Amino acid sequence: MNAGGRLIDLSVPNVMGILNITPDSFYDGGKHHTVDAALHHADQLLSEGADILDIGAYSSRPGAAPVSPEEEIARLVPVVEAISARFPEAVLSIDTFRADVARAAVAAGAHIINDIAGGTLDPDMFATVAELQTPYILMHMRGTPKTMQQLTDYDDVVEEINLFFGRQIAALRQLGVKDIILDPGFGFAKTLEQNYTILHRIDELHVHGLPILGALSRKSMIYKKLGITPEEALNGTTVLNTILLMKGVRLLRVHDVRAAKEAIKLLQ
């Protein structure tokens, strides 16, 4: 995968460290929303071995309130510029579903677009990705972060995710997008039970011949099932990430980079 001239080898698992610069994310909201705090956390994630930093300025937790595009850009651009200057070799992914935000972030130094909506919330996203020629993470979701948990009615959740991926991949390919990663969207318009169905059948997504990203770090599918808090969910995260790795997932999106890198090393 070519990310702004940086070649990422996804024949082996990589780790994407989460850098939320939001005031209201479910686990670490408000901790890293200043430039100095974001730089400090970026340094920590990279020192633990993160291959990619995923920077988000719009909370996608269930029921999250909307953020204007202007506010999202105002949060993102200074942080991307600062991290690019301090860590010029770092690969930066931008967690956004808006084409204008993606464009501004890439201009500021980002390399990958991570779209939780898979192109469904901004009709200009696919054309923008094609123009920018950035790798694109295509995630499955229904509705918006505010409405998604009312949209969990599926006949077969894995089959419907695969059908969605097939349609969206075809549209991206027609526009000339080369590098695509698939994310089934754990927790996004899925019930707890559906999340575990996806986990155990995630190998069915290999039918598209594209790398798969697993993003379940400290999510409610772990802490609600165990009756604990997100702060106590690292062990459960590592257990489920190990299952993902054994089923061929090539990119883990996590809050805790060191634990994920250790899981990868133990399975090699």
C-alpha positions in Angstrom: 0.0 0.0 0.0 1.4 3.4 -1.1 0.7 6.0 1.5 2.1 9.3 0.3 5.3 7.6 -0.9 5.6 5.4 2.2 5.1 1.8 1.3 3.2 -0.2 3.9 3.6 -4.0 3.8 0.2 -5.5 4.7 1.4 -9.1 4.0 2.2 -8.9 7.8 -0.1 -7.4 10.4 0.2 -3.7 11.1 -1.0 -1.6 14.1 -2.9 1.6 13.8 -2.7 3.7 17.0 -5.8 5.8 17.8 -5.4 9.5 18.4 -8.7 11.1 19.2 -8.6 14.9 19.4 -12.3 15.0 20.4 -13.8 16.1 23.7 -16.4 13.3 23.8 -15.0 10.0 22.5 -16.2 7.0 24.5 -12.8 6.0 26.0 -10.3 8.9 25.8 -12.4 11.9 24.9 -10.8 15.2 26.0 -7.4 13.7 26.8 -5.6 14.7 23.6 -7.5 17.6 22.1 -4.8 20.2 22.3 -1.9 20.3 19.9 0.7 19.7 22.7 -1.4 16.8 24.2 -1.8 15.3 20.7 2.0 15.5 20.1 2.7 13.8 23.4 0.3 11.0 22.7 1.6 10.6 19.1 5.1 10.2 20.5 3.8 7.5 22.9 2.0 5.6 20.2 5.0 5.7 17.9 7.4 4.7 20.6 5.3 1.6 21.3 5.6 0.7 17.6 2.5 2.1 15.9 2.8 1.7 12.1 0.0 4.3 11.4 -1.6 7.0 13.5 -5.3 7.4 13.0 -6.4 10.9 13.9 -10.1 11.7 14.5 -11.8 15.0 15.3 -15.4 13.8 15.2 -16.6 11.4 17.8 -18.3 8.4 16.3 -19.5 6.9 19.6 -23.2 5.9 19.5 -25.4 8.9 19.9 -22.6 11.4 19.3 -23.6 14.9 18.6 -22.8 16.3 15.1 -19.7 18.5 14.6 -19.6 21.1 11.8 -17.1 20.6 8.9 -15.5 23.8 9.9 -15.0 22.7 13.5 -13.7 19.3 12.4 -11.1 21.0 10.1 -10.1 23.5 12.8 -9.5 20.6 15.2 -7.6 18.4 12.7 -5.3 20.6 10.6 -3.1 22.1 13.4 -2.6 18.6 14.8 -1.8 17.0 11.5 0.7 19.8 10.7 2.3 19.6 14.1 2.7 15.8 14.0 4.0 15.9 10.4 6.6 18.4 11.4 7.7 16.6 14.6 7.5 13.0 13.2 8.1 13.4 9.5 8.3 9.6 8.9 4.9 8.9 10.6 2.1 7.6 8.4 -1.1 9.5 9.3 -4.6 8.4 8.7 -7.6 10.7 9.0 -10.8 9.4 10.5 -13.5 11.4 8.7 -16.5 10.8 6.4 -16.3 14.3 4.8 -14.6 14.9 1.5 -13.7 18.5 2.4 -12.1 17.4 5.7 -10.2 14.7 4.0 -8.9 17.1 1.4 -7.8 19.6 4.1 -6.1 16.9 6.1 -4.2 15.5 3.2 -3.0 19.1 2.3 -1.8 19.4 5.9 0.2 16.2 5.6 -2.1 13.1 6.1 -1.7 10.0 3.9 -4.8 7.7 4.4 -8.5 8.4 4.6 -10.5 6.3 7.1 -14.2 6.7 6.3 -16.6 5.2 8.9 -19.5 5.8 6.4 -17.9 4.0 3.5 -18.9 6.8 1.1 -22.5 6.9 2.2 -22.6 10.3 4.0 -20.7 12.4 1.5 -21.4 11.9 -2.3 -18.1 13.6 -3.1 -15.9 11.3 -0.9 -15.1 8.6 -3.6 -14.2 11.2 -6.3 -12.0 13.1 -3.7 -10.1 9.9 -2.7 -9.6 9.1 -6.4 -8.3 12.6 -7.1 -6.0 12.6 -4.0 -4.9 9.0 -4.7 -4.7 8.1 -1.0 -5.3 4.7 0.4 -9.0 4.4 1.5 -10.4 2.5 4.5 -13.9 1.5 3.5 -16.1 0.8 6.6 -19.6 -0.5 6.8 -22.1 1.5 8.8 -25.8 2.4 8.5 -27.1 5.9 9.2 -25.0 8.3 11.3 -23.3 8.0 14.6 -26.4 9.6 16.2 -28.9 7.1 14.5 -26.9 4.0 13.8 -28.0 1.9 16.8 -31.6 2.1 15.6 -30.6 0.5 12.3 -29.5 -3.0 13.3 -32.1 -5.2 11.4 -30.2 -7.7 9.1 -31.2 -11.0 7.6 -27.5 -12.0 7.6 -25.2 -9.3 8.9 -22.0 -10.7 7.3 -23.7 -11.3 3.9 -25.1 -7.8 3.9 -21.7 -6.3 4.7 -20.2 -8.3 1.9 -22.8 -7.0 -0.6 -22.2 -3.5 0.6 -18.4 -3.9 0.1 -18.9 -5.3 -3.4 -21.0 -2.3 -4.5 -18.6 0.3 -3.0 -15.4 -1.4 -4.2 -16.8 -1.5 -7.7 -17.6 2.3 -7.6 -14.1 3.0 -6.2 -12.4 0.9 -8.8 -14.3 2.6 -11.6 -12.9 6.0 -10.4 -9.4 4.6 -10.2 -8.9 4.1 -6.5 -6.1 1.6 -6.1 -5.5 0.9 -2.4 -8.6 -0.1 -0.4 -8.8 -1.6 3.1 -12.1 -3.1 4.4 -13.5 -2.6 7.9 -16.7 -4.4 8.9 -17.5 -1.7 11.5 -17.7 -3.4 14.8 -20.2 -1.5 16.9 -21.6 0.7 14.0 -25.2 -0.2 13.5 -24.6 -3.6 15.0 -25.9 -5.3 18.2 -23.6 -7.0 20.6 -24.5 -10.4 19.2 -24.0 -9.2 15.6 -20.5 -8.0 16.5 -19.6 -11.5 17.7 -21.1 -13.0 14.6 -18.8 -10.7 12.5 -15.8 -11.6 14.7 -16.3 -15.3 14.1 -17.1 -15.0 10.4 -14.7 -12.2 9.5 -12.7 -14.6 7.3 -15.7 -14.5 4.9 -14.7 -10.9 4.0 -11.5 -12.2 2.3 -13.6 -13.0 -0.8 -12.8 -9.4 -2.0 -9.1 -10.1 -1.9 -8.4 -6.9 0.1 -6.7 -6.3 3.4 -9.1 -6.3 6.4 -8.9 -3.9 9.4 -10.2 -4.9 12.8 -11.3 -2.1 15.2 -12.8 -3.3 18.4 -10.4 -1.8 20.9 -12.1 -1.3 24.3 -15.6 -1.3 22.6 -18.9 -2.1 24.3 -18.9 -5.6 22.8 -16.2 -6.3 25.3 -17.0 -4.3 28.3 -20.7 -4.8 28.3 -20.4 -8.6 27.8 -17.9 -8.7 30.7 -19.7 -6.2 32.9 -16.7 -3.9 33.2 -15.7 -0.4 32.1 -13.8 0.6 29.0 -10.8 1.3 31.2 -10.8 -2.4 32.3 -11.2 -3.8 28.7 -7.6 -4.1 27.6 -7.4 -7.9 28.3 -10.6 -8.5 26.4 -9.3 -6.4 23.5 -6.2 -8.4 23.3 -8.1 -11.7 23.3 -10.4 -10.6 20.5 -7.5 -9.0 18.5 -5.8 -12.4 18.7 -8.8 -14.0 17.1 -8.8 -11.4 14.4 -5.1 -12.0 13.6 -5.7 -15.8 13.4 -8.5 -15.1 10.9 -6.2 -13.1 8.6 -6.8 -9.5 9.7 -3.9 -7.4 8.6 -4.5 -4.1 10.4 -5.5 -3.6 14.1 -6.9 -0.2 15.1 -6.2 0.1 18.9 -5.8 2.4 21.8 -3.0 0.2 23.3 -0.3 -0.3 20.7 2.2 -2.2 22.8 -0.3 -5.0 23.7 -1.3 -5.3 20.0 2.3 -5.5 18.8 3.0 -8.2 21.4 0.0 -10.3 20.2 1.3 -10.0 16.6 4.8 -11.1 17.7 3.6 -14.1 19.6 1.7 -15.4 16.6 4.5 -15.0 14.1 
